[in-house]
């Protein structure tokens, strides 16, 4: 599964877009930027968007000229067996 992360240069940009997406009814979640996608300009915060609604998120970004650094698709690397001891 691919997950989309919207990266920012600073937290203010991230929180502003989070509020815009919430107001538009676009589901998003504040998350740490994945290590594979971090660059020199990334502040470490990202918004996590499900693949089926990424186009809707992009429409909100375009409509409001929201500021962000990049949108990065990252293959889901979650290990469902991590931290299981039984």
Secondary structure by P-SEA (a helix, b strand, c coil): cbbbbbbcccaaaaaaaaaaaaaacbbbbbbcccccccccccccbbbbbccccaaaaaaaaaaacccccbbbbbcccccccccccc
